[in-house]
Amino acid sequence: MEHAASLRRDGEATGFEIVAKYVTPELAYVVQLEQLKSRVGERAEITPYTLRATMIFRPENGVWKVVHRHADPITTAQPARSVIRK
């Protein structure tokens, strides 16, 4: 986590688009596109990028907690409908 965080600085989230979600009393998940911008690596300029992220939640003592998160970059900007197969 420290290494991944060290690759980005001066950043912020600029938007989220939910692709899919599902909730039960014992488990929930969300798949979303996260729009962000930050300085990446040694670059001086702020770069926009999109991550496709999946998070799984479970309730612990009445509070929903993230128990798993995976995110990978989308190298070419795409609308959510382009990554959903029917």
VODRENGU-547256 format. One record per residue (C-alpha): x, y, z; residue in one letter. Coordinates in nm, 2 decimals, m for minus. Layout:
N
X / Y / Z / A .
...
END
This chain:
86
0.00 / 0.00 / 0.00 / M .
0.28 / 0.24 / 0.09 / E .
0.45 / 0.18 / m0.25 / H .
0.13 / 0.23 / m0.45 / A .
0.05 / 0.55 / m0.26 / A .
0.40 / 0.68 / m0.31 / S .
0.35 / 0.67 / m0.69 / L .
0.08 / 0.94 / m0.67 / R .
0.08 / 1.28 / m0.51 / R .
m0.12 / 1.61 / m0.50 / D .
m0.43 / 1.42 / m0.62 / G .
m0.80 / 1.42 / m0.59 / E .
m1.10 / 1.22 / m0.69 / A .
m1.31 / 1.40 / m0.95 / T .
m1.60 / 1.16 / m1.00 / G .
m1.74 / 0.81 / m0.96 / F .
m1.97 / 0.60 / m1.19 / E .
m2.13 / 0.29 / m1.04 / I .
m2.13 / 0.01 / m1.30 / V .
m2.29 / m0.26 / m1.08 / A .
m2.38 / m0.31 / m0.71 / K .
m2.55 / m0.58 / m0.51 / Y .
m2.65 / m0.58 / m0.14 / V .
m2.76 / m0.86 / 0.10 / T .
m2.78 / m0.85 / 0.48 / P .
m2.44 / m1.03 / 0.49 / E .
m2.24 / m0.90 / 0.20 / L .
m2.24 / m0.62 / m0.06 / A .
m2.02 / m0.53 / m0.36 / Y .
m1.98 / m0.23 / m0.59 / V .
m1.80 / m0.21 / m0.92 / V .
m1.73 / 0.15 / m1.02 / Q .
m1.52 / 0.37 / m1.24 / L .
m1.32 / 0.62 / m1.04 / E .
m1.21 / 0.94 / m1.21 / Q .
m0.90 / 1.09 / m1.04 / L .
m0.62 / 1.32 / m1.11 / K .
m0.27 / 1.35 / m0.96 / S .
0.10 / 1.38 / m1.02 / R .
0.21 / 1.03 / m1.12 / V .
0.56 / 0.91 / m1.05 / G .
0.82 / 1.19 / m1.11 / E .
0.59 / 1.39 / m1.35 / R .
0.54 / 1.76 / m1.26 / A .
0.20 / 1.79 / m1.44 / E .
m0.13 / 1.67 / m1.29 / I .
m0.26 / 1.38 / m1.50 / T .
m0.63 / 1.26 / m1.51 / P .
m0.68 / 0.88 / m1.51 / Y .
m0.96 / 0.63 / m1.45 / T .
m0.95 / 0.32 / m1.23 / L .
m1.20 / 0.03 / m1.26 / R .
m1.25 / m0.07 / m0.90 / A .
m1.43 / m0.35 / m0.72 / T .
m1.50 / m0.34 / m0.35 / M .
m1.66 / m0.61 / m0.13 / I .
m1.81 / m0.51 / 0.20 / F .
m1.95 / m0.70 / 0.51 / R .
m2.11 / m0.57 / 0.82 / P .
m1.91 / m0.58 / 1.14 / E .
m2.08 / m0.47 / 1.46 / N .
m2.34 / m0.29 / 1.26 / G .
m2.10 / m0.10 / 1.04 / V .
m2.02 / m0.19 / 0.68 / W .
m1.65 / m0.25 / 0.63 / K .
m1.44 / m0.29 / 0.31 / V .
m1.30 / m0.64 / 0.32 / V .
m1.15 / m0.64 / m0.03 / H .
m1.07 / m0.38 / m0.29 / R .
m0.91 / m0.42 / m0.63 / H .
m0.85 / m0.15 / m0.88 / A .
m0.67 / m0.13 / m1.22 / D .
m0.62 / 0.16 / m1.45 / P .
m0.82 / 0.20 / m1.77 / I .
m0.56 / 0.32 / m2.02 / T .
m0.82 / 0.45 / m2.27 / T .
m1.12 / 0.65 / m2.15 / A .
m1.44 / 0.45 / m2.20 / Q .
m1.80 / 0.49 / m2.09 / P .
m1.92 / 0.23 / m1.83 / A .
m2.15 / 0.07 / m2.09 / R .
m1.85 / m0.03 / m2.30 / S .
m1.71 / m0.26 / m2.03 / V .
m2.04 / m0.43 / m1.95 / I .
m2.13 / m0.74 / m2.15 / R .
m2.49 / m0.84 / m2.21 / K .
END
